[in-house]
Amino acid sequence: MKIVTAAEMREIDRATSQRFGVPSLTLMENAGTAVAEFVVARYPSASRIGVICGKGNNGGDGFVAARKLKAAGREVRVVLLSEPSELRGDAAEMFAKLPVSPVIVKCSADLRREQAQAVFQSEVLLDAVLGTGFKPPVSGLYDEAIGLMNASSAPAVAVDIPSGADADALGEQSGTIARADAIVTFTAPRPAQVFGRLTDGPTLIAPIGSPDEAIISSLQLNLITARDIAPLVGPRPLEANKGSFGHVLVIGGSLGKAGSVAMAGISALRTGAGLSTVATPKSALATVAGFHPEIMTEPLDETDAGTISTRASGALDALIKGMTVLAVGPGISRNPETSEFVRSLVVKCKTPLVLDADGLNAFEGRTDELNGKGRTLVITPHPGEMARLAASTIAAVQSDRINVARTFAREHELIVVLKGHRTLIAQPDGTVWVNTTGNPGMATGGTGDILTGMVSGMIAQNRERIVEAVIAAVHLHGLAGDVARESVGEHSMVATDLVKALPEAFRRVREAIERSNVEISD
């Protein structure tokens, strides 16, 4: 799903009406209906709904929502922050259809009157004051109305965006902004709705009639949704066998760090790979082999420190020939000889390869050797690893995540999975995908190894759809964390909880594909 700017959204609405024949009144009707349906579903016991409307099209959406909520049996009260004569176009037409008499507020004194105050004391408030076309700051009467909404203890649902927010901002907002317990927006998200942390609750993206052909953006930013990965999680062919779904070879582990490579191996299988083999130092083999009986193992020559030796290269060459994808790095250590082994392997390997953890650190200061031209190379750094690769700092990476990931992917002709809140997947052509699943409970040792195995497992099954495989793995990984949180909470979560949660994560993705709305959360 494309992420669009506020200006692009206006053009999408215009094109929908002028080129594709969907009347703008229909778009507004559908938008307001989506808001009303969300409120009824999320707050079924709320009987008194207050709708605070500005004089623009955001207010027009609010008028429709008020009418629909009234029809659904709710007691609806409306505040209009202008003279009715100031309304124009579609908003004026929807105002004329209001089934209730609104409270007209023209000045501060009007806001303090009993009738207006009663609206702000409703059980649920709808913020339909300012939409995504507004550029901050807020002032005057609208500022005061937002202050009253923020002072209320009632849940607040923002229509399109919390009033006062800059829809195009990727970072922190400034000035007066309405609080929101939920947001209902339309057609496609704007940057602030994805990156701005405008609500602690859900953001619903509802289709209102714009065809895909009308949704055009220059941002090269996409939100991962269930529909984007639908072909990768559908039913399997009846005649399939284990060979149909690829063979993953995980290379890593070291003495004392065998668990990481074992988790990657089983995660590849849980994600659907037909076969998974772990190649690890001889001293770590027994631990890996005892982790799960479905994992096959291969012993590798090791250094005195119990890490993979450069002597392992010859045996690996023969083993790699039968593999669909390689995952290199979990638990592999930063031993100098092992780092040399990693660099040699990555540089010469033509098999699709996923590189993580100390496999990435082997290229610190030597990123000129890290290039995916003419092959599939996926790297999965956390911010610290990304900072080392980019010869930067964690703070610098975190302050400009999109550009850092996009630049590295383009310069090194590979796919970057930059982990963290809103994990990013950057392609060499500059396209960036944004993941909104996952939670802070996943900030625990081993979850990155799980992701490495999942990315490899998805690629093994989808060799002709590499980007889709990577975004599917990232989305499912975060969703598995969300599923695990429901049973163990954030504090008690461990990496293997994600493996156990994967079947339910797959089920939820398949279920979400059937829904017309897209819901994201912070």
HUCOR-V197744 format. One record per helix or strand of 3 or more residues. SS is the DSSP state (H for helix, E for strand). FROM is the first residue (numbers start at 1). TO is the last residue. If there is no record, write none. Layout:
# HUCOR-V197744
SS FROM TO
SS FROM TO
This chain:
# HUCOR-V197744
H 6 18
H 24 42
E 48 53
H 57 71
E 75 80
H 84 86
H 89 96
H 108 112
H 114 120
E 124 128
H 140 151
E 155 159
E 182 186
H 191 195
E 203 206
H 212 214
E 221 223
H 226 232
H 242 245
E 247 251
H 258 270
E 275 281
H 282 289
E 296 300
H 310 320
E 325 328
H 336 348
E 352 355
H 358 361
H 367 369
E 377 379
H 383 389
H 394 399
H 401 412
E 415 418
E 424 426
E 432 434
H 440 442
H 447 461
H 466 488
H 495 513
E 518 520
